[in-house]
Amino acid sequence: MKLIVGLGNPGPEYTDTRHNVGFVVLDRLARRWAPGEVARSKFRGVVIDARIDQERVLLLKPVTYMNRSGESVSEAVRFYKLDPEESVLVIVDEVALECGMIRLRPGGSAGGHNGLGDIEQKLGTDQYARLRIGIDAPGRIPGKDYVLGRFRPEQIEALEPALEDATEAAATWATRGCTEAMNRFNRRQSSSNDREDSHV
């Protein structure tokens, strides 16, 4: 079984904020691959059982708030005895990528992202796949205010194809592996701000 996790913050005040793009992609995966499935409360989150082609996939949205995401993810990993390196994908926002860009990696630094950092701490490893969705750099806006704000109209236009690509990339990761998904969906960054250091 594979575990796909979309990170975000629960509650209507956070709906459609930049920090919640992981939730958005997870919802798209659920609509496409688990139509009619009822969401359940489990692992300090909301889970939906899906089938992507013949692969059994658990879709998980932690409701612990972003900086405690590892509590939810680690419970699911322990329960199903998963190998994070082989079976876990986490979908997150990324200020070091332009809006409209996505980047899949098989492991590596949390890059200052509190959600990834907590998952790494709770799992005891940084070797799990992560799919980053660009939301642009905050510029002069404080980082926390920026990621908890909503997208500008021009960002929404750029973001839509990235969300579609991210949905397809996650499904490809689950069925064909990380390398093929990276080869198909990673895009060359057009500016010099493609880096791993990111935000609060």
ZAZAKOL-378165 format. One line per 4 residues: number of its first residue (from 1); for each residue x, y, z of C-alpha. Coordinates in steps of 0.25 Angstrom, whole numbers, always signed. Each point is the difference from the previous one (the first is absolute). Example, Ala and Ser with C-alpha at 12.3 -4.5 7.8 and 13.67 -1.06 7.14 Angstrom:
2
1) +49 -18 +31; +6 +14 -2
END
This chain:
200
1) +0 +0 +0; +4 +14 -3; -2 +12 +9; -3 +14 -6
5) +0 +12 +9; -5 +14 -3; +4 +10 +10; -8 +12 +5
9) -7 +6 +11; -14 -4 +4; -12 +10 +1; -7 +9 -9
13) +9 +12 +3; +11 -7 -7; -8 -5 -12; +7 +4 -13
17) +12 +6 +7; +14 -2 -7; +4 -10 +12; -12 -9 -4
21) +4 -4 -14; +3 -14 +5; -14 -1 +5; -5 +4 -14
25) +8 -10 -7; -5 -11 +9; -14 +4 -2; +2 -1 -15
29) +6 -14 +2; -12 -4 +8; -10 +5 -11; +8 -7 -11
33) +4 -13 +7; -10 -2 +11; -14 +5 -5; -11 -3 +10
37) +10 -5 +11; -3 +6 +14; +11 +7 +7; +3 -5 +14
41) +7 +6 +12; +12 -8 +3; +15 +3 +3; -3 +14 +5
45) -5 +3 -13; -10 -3 -11; +2 -12 -9; -6 -5 -13
49) +3 -14 -5; +3 +1 -15; +4 -9 -12; +10 +6 -10
53) +0 -11 -11; +2 -12 +8; +8 +6 +11; -6 +2 +14
57) +2 +14 +5; -4 +7 +13; -2 +15 -2; +2 +8 +13
61) -2 +14 +4; +5 +3 +14; -8 +9 +9; +11 +2 +10
65) +3 +14 -7; +13 +1 -8; +11 +0 +10; -5 -13 +6
69) -3 -8 -13; +10 -11 +4; -9 -5 +12; -10 -4 -11
73) +9 -5 -10; +9 -8 +10; -13 -7 +5; -4 -4 -13
77) +14 -5 -4; +1 -8 +13; -14 -6 -1; +2 -5 -14
81) +15 -3 +2; +4 +8 -12; +14 +3 -5; +0 +15 -2
85) +10 -1 -11; -8 -9 -8; -14 +3 +4; -2 +15 +5
89) -3 +12 -9; -2 +14 +7; -6 +12 -8; +3 +14 +5
93) +1 +14 -4; +14 +6 -4; +4 +15 +0; +13 -3 -7
97) -7 -4 -12; -8 +9 -10; -15 -2 +0; -3 -10 -11
101) +12 -8 +3; +1 -14 +7; +12 -8 +5; +0 -14 +4
105) +11 -6 +8; +3 -13 +6; +5 +6 +13; +8 +11 +6
109) +0 +12 +8; -13 +6 +6; +5 +13 -5; -5 +8 +12
113) -15 -5 -3; -6 -3 +14; -9 -11 -5; +12 -8 -7
117) +9 +3 +12; -10 -6 +10; -2 -12 -9; +15 -3 -1
121) +1 +1 +15; -12 -9 +3; +5 -10 -10; +14 +1 +3
125) +4 +1 -15; +0 +10 -11; -1 -11 -10; -14 +1 -5
129) -6 +6 -13; -4 +14 +0; -8 +8 -11; +2 +15 +2
133) -10 +9 -7; +5 +14 -3; -7 +12 +7; +11 +11 -4
137) +9 +7 +10; -7 +9 +11; +9 +12 -4; -2 +11 +11
141) -12 -7 +6; +3 -8 +13; +1 -14 -3; -10 -5 +9
145) -10 +10 -5; +3 -3 -14; -2 -15 +1; -13 +2 +8
149) -5 +10 -10; -8 -3 -13; +5 -1 -14; -1 +13 -9
153) -8 -2 -13; +13 -1 -9; +5 -11 +10; -13 -8 -1
157) +1 +0 -15; +15 -5 +1; -4 -10 +11; -11 -7 -7
161) +9 -8 -10; +10 -3 +11; -11 -6 +9; -5 -9 -12
165) +15 -4 -2; +2 -3 +15; -13 -9 +0; +6 -8 -12
169) +14 +0 +6; -5 -6 +13; -8 -11 -7; +12 -3 -9
173) +9 -1 +13; -10 -10 +6; -1 -9 -12; +13 +2 -8
177) +10 +5 +11; +7 +13 +3; +10 +0 -11; -10 -1 -11
181) -9 +10 +7; +12 +10 +1; +4 -2 -15; -14 +3 -5
185) -4 +11 +9; +12 +8 +6; +2 +13 -8; +13 +8 -2
189) -1 +12 +9; +1 +13 -8; +6 +9 +10; +11 -1 +10
193) -9 -2 +13; -1 -15 -1; +6 -4 +13; -3 -9 +12
197) +0 +11 +11; -14 +5 +2; -10 +5 +10; -5 -1 +14
END
